[in-house]
Amino acid sequence: MKKNIDIAFDFSQVPPSWHFCFCNECPQHDECLHFLAGQHLPDDLTWGDAIFPTAYKNGPCRHFKQVRVIRAAYGFAPLFKEVKQKDSTPLRDAIKHYLGGHGTYYRYHRGERMLTPEQQQWILRLFARYGYHDDLAFEHYKDIVDFS
């Protein structure tokens, strides 16, 4: 599993406020996203938030986050390829509202942010409610580590 995680791990996807762990002694470190992120620090990052060994002193770590590799997506162009003009604006507006606004929508469209499988399903269900069922796919897919 470690090799697959290394391939999918992209440090640029780590949220700015992420807490890193360096506790090799923690029994859960092999499956923890905080530890994995700590193992991939770039050389120019010299300080930040960390999880202390006291987090697992009296039992399981209180900050444990299971590593989860997801099939993320971005890019909406193929979804709108066969959409009728009258449906285009309401669909786009609903997605913008769901994702948090106009700017955020375009971050997902350009691949600056990645759609989780749950977000993908919401969007595909939205298209289905408008009667679009065939050949629905996002423009790009990528296996990534999920920080949500």
C-alpha atoms as one frame of an Amber mdcrd trajectory, in Angstrom:
protein
   0.000   0.000   0.000   2.837   2.425   0.757   4.054   2.386  -2.868   0.612
   3.315  -4.233   0.339   6.143  -1.719   3.734   7.504  -2.779   2.580   7.613
  -6.412  -0.693   9.378  -5.587   0.725  11.746  -2.971   1.029  15.350  -4.139
   2.237  17.720  -1.424   0.601  20.686  -3.173  -2.763  19.145  -2.183  -1.937
  19.360   1.559  -4.136  22.056   3.143  -2.195  25.044   4.525  -3.406  24.418
   8.082  -2.585  20.688   8.073  -0.987  19.168  11.180   2.018  16.940  10.563
   3.053  13.933  12.614   6.529  12.482  13.049   5.733   9.889  15.723   7.300
   6.684  14.396   6.367   4.963  17.657   2.627   5.492  17.176   1.017   2.116
  16.396  -1.206   3.742  13.744   1.486   5.718  11.891   1.552   3.411   8.830
  -2.100   4.212   8.084  -2.236   7.856   9.196  -2.482  10.755   6.776  -0.844
  13.172   9.235   2.215  10.912   9.382   2.238  10.387   5.599   2.194  14.153
   5.015   5.043  14.566   7.497   7.102  12.064   5.514   6.682  14.119   2.314
   7.645  17.572   3.574   9.468  19.608   0.951  12.985  20.723   1.889  12.003
  24.387   2.062   9.284  23.829   4.690  11.048  24.247   8.027   8.238  24.835
  10.537   4.500  24.267  11.044   1.830  22.623  13.149   2.576  19.182  14.527
   0.884  16.413  16.478   2.730  15.542  19.662   3.361  12.027  21.056   0.980
  12.829  23.925  -1.874  12.457  21.402  -1.613   8.662  21.682  -0.308   8.420
  25.241  -3.506   7.016  26.781  -4.830   4.942  23.885  -5.452   5.475  20.180
  -4.295   8.782  18.728  -6.947  11.470  18.968  -5.842  12.932  15.632  -5.626
   9.737  13.569  -6.879  10.193   9.997  -7.022   7.089   7.829  -5.239   7.425
   4.486  -7.797   7.274   1.700  -6.864   7.320  -1.977  -9.748   8.524  -4.123
 -10.490   8.805  -7.819 -10.821  12.587  -8.059 -12.108  14.484 -11.070 -12.023
  17.930 -12.584 -13.235  19.655 -15.709 -16.894  20.025 -16.691 -16.725  20.414
 -20.492 -17.803  16.834 -21.391 -20.802  17.082 -19.055 -22.147  20.094 -20.917
 -21.384  18.761 -24.416 -24.934  17.501 -25.111 -26.835  19.798 -22.729 -29.673
  21.852 -24.191 -29.108  25.593 -24.052 -32.121  26.112 -21.762 -30.574  23.714
 -19.193 -27.002  24.982 -19.338 -27.335  28.043 -17.082 -29.453  26.382 -14.359
 -27.106  23.377 -14.243 -24.008  25.551 -14.059 -25.597  27.798 -11.410 -26.591
  24.796  -9.272 -23.047  23.394  -9.450 -21.568  26.806  -8.580 -23.874  27.060
  -5.571 -23.020  23.530  -4.453 -19.261  24.070  -4.791 -19.273  27.467  -3.088
 -19.385  30.072  -5.813 -18.205  31.212  -9.208 -14.477  31.274  -8.419 -14.545
  27.879  -6.748 -16.431  26.394  -9.700 -13.623  27.449 -12.025 -10.955  26.086
  -9.666 -12.634  22.680 -10.031 -12.988  23.210 -13.758  -9.260  23.994 -14.239
  -8.056  21.257 -11.870  -6.770  23.568  -9.141  -9.168  21.673  -6.885 -10.350
  18.102  -7.275 -13.882  16.760  -6.954 -14.279  13.947  -4.444 -16.327  10.891
  -5.439 -19.171  12.246  -3.302 -19.125  15.586  -5.126 -18.975  13.804  -8.483
 -22.057  11.760  -7.578 -23.971  14.880  -6.516 -23.214  16.551  -9.849 -24.121
  13.434 -11.871 -27.417  13.135  -9.951 -28.120  16.786 -10.772 -27.674  16.076
 -14.491 -29.919  13.013 -14.154 -32.677  15.177 -12.623 -32.542  17.258 -15.800
 -32.840  14.097 -17.906 -29.189  13.620 -18.842 -28.017  10.063 -18.216 -25.809
   8.933 -21.100 -22.039   9.307 -21.357 -21.686  11.551 -18.313 -18.041  11.941
 -17.425 -15.714  14.617 -16.168 -12.855  15.858 -18.312 -10.021  14.418 -16.204
  -9.610  11.843 -13.460  -6.707  11.398 -11.085  -6.004   9.131  -8.116  -5.106
  11.351  -5.162  -4.859  11.225  -1.401  -8.037  12.631   0.165  -7.490  15.402
   2.734 -11.161  16.144   3.350
